[in-house]
Amino acid sequence: MTLQGAVIIEQGVTFAIVAVKQTVTVYTTRSTQMRRALTPFFPNMPIILMSQDANGTPHYYGRKDIVDFLKTVRLDQIPWKEFHIY
């Protein structure tokens, strides 16, 4: 499986952000399951899920302080790359 994501270090906190479909971030259960499934690939770091609505507006799910930070960052400022996980 290939994911679009980034590992970011900001103010001493290392976290992962992963792009997912909006159907994942709309439902708490799906978001929780997805973050749990991604934990082995991003060990010891908070995982933030990001989806975009029909207008391209990003929506985040995860640790509140990181989500609040990401709301101040443009999507093109995030160093996205492909992650191949199996």
Wavefront OBJ file of the C-alpha trace (Angstrom):
o trace
v 0.000 0.000 0.000
v 1.237 3.509 -0.791
v 0.404 6.488 1.402
v 1.060 10.197 1.074
v 2.453 11.521 4.299
v 5.180 13.392 6.095
v 7.191 13.127 9.265
v 7.619 16.554 10.802
v 9.628 17.855 13.743
v 8.170 21.042 15.169
v 9.114 22.585 18.511
v 10.807 19.360 19.562
v 7.802 17.165 18.727
v 8.133 14.560 15.989
v 4.844 13.536 14.430
v 3.475 11.906 11.289
v 0.752 13.284 9.075
v -0.981 10.951 6.634
v -3.437 11.883 3.885
v -6.597 9.769 3.920
v -10.032 9.841 2.325
v -12.624 12.067 3.946
v -14.676 9.009 4.911
v -11.904 8.133 7.366
v -11.774 11.463 9.200
v -15.542 11.952 9.318
v -16.020 8.959 11.633
v -14.177 8.724 14.947
v -14.123 4.919 14.871
v -12.529 4.820 11.406
v -9.994 7.496 12.363
v -9.014 5.605 15.497
v -8.700 2.310 13.601
v -6.568 3.913 10.883
v -4.230 5.572 13.373
v -3.863 2.264 15.219
v -3.066 0.451 11.963
v -0.398 3.042 11.092
v 1.335 2.897 14.488
v 3.870 0.178 13.477
v 5.020 2.321 10.545
v 5.367 5.523 12.580
v 6.489 4.197 15.979
v 6.641 6.416 19.049
v 5.076 9.419 17.371
v 1.618 10.938 17.242
v -0.196 10.265 13.960
v -2.380 12.960 12.455
v -4.827 12.086 9.680
v -5.624 14.689 7.035
v -8.414 14.643 4.495
v -9.733 17.299 2.150
v -13.347 18.195 1.527
v -14.837 18.937 -1.903
v -13.422 22.479 -1.758
v -9.904 21.238 -0.982
v -10.044 22.442 2.624
v -7.950 20.187 4.867
v -9.468 18.533 7.932
v -7.269 16.962 10.606
v -7.803 14.252 13.200
v -5.368 13.622 16.030
v -3.662 15.292 18.933
v -5.267 18.691 19.488
v -2.088 20.770 19.865
v -0.672 19.357 16.626
v -3.981 19.765 14.789
v -4.122 23.404 15.937
v -0.584 23.909 14.629
v -1.367 22.285 11.268
v -4.353 24.580 10.789
v -1.831 27.427 10.501
v 0.256 25.647 7.836
v -0.542 25.619 4.113
v -0.688 22.141 2.575
v 2.078 23.019 0.117
v 4.392 23.765 3.062
v 4.182 20.168 4.282
v 7.043 17.987 2.937
v 4.784 15.272 1.481
v 6.306 12.052 0.230
v 5.161 8.536 -0.593
v 5.416 5.832 2.038
v 5.265 2.217 0.919
v 3.877 0.075 3.717
v 3.062 -3.614 3.707
l 1 2 3 4 5 6 7 8 9 10 11 12 13 14 15 16 17 18 19 20 21 22 23 24 25 26 27 28 29 30 31 32 33 34 35 36 37 38 39 40 41 42 43 44 45 46 47 48 49 50 51 52 53 54 55 56 57 58 59 60 61 62 63 64 65 66 67 68 69 70 71 72 73 74 75 76 77 78 79 80 81 82 83 84 85 86
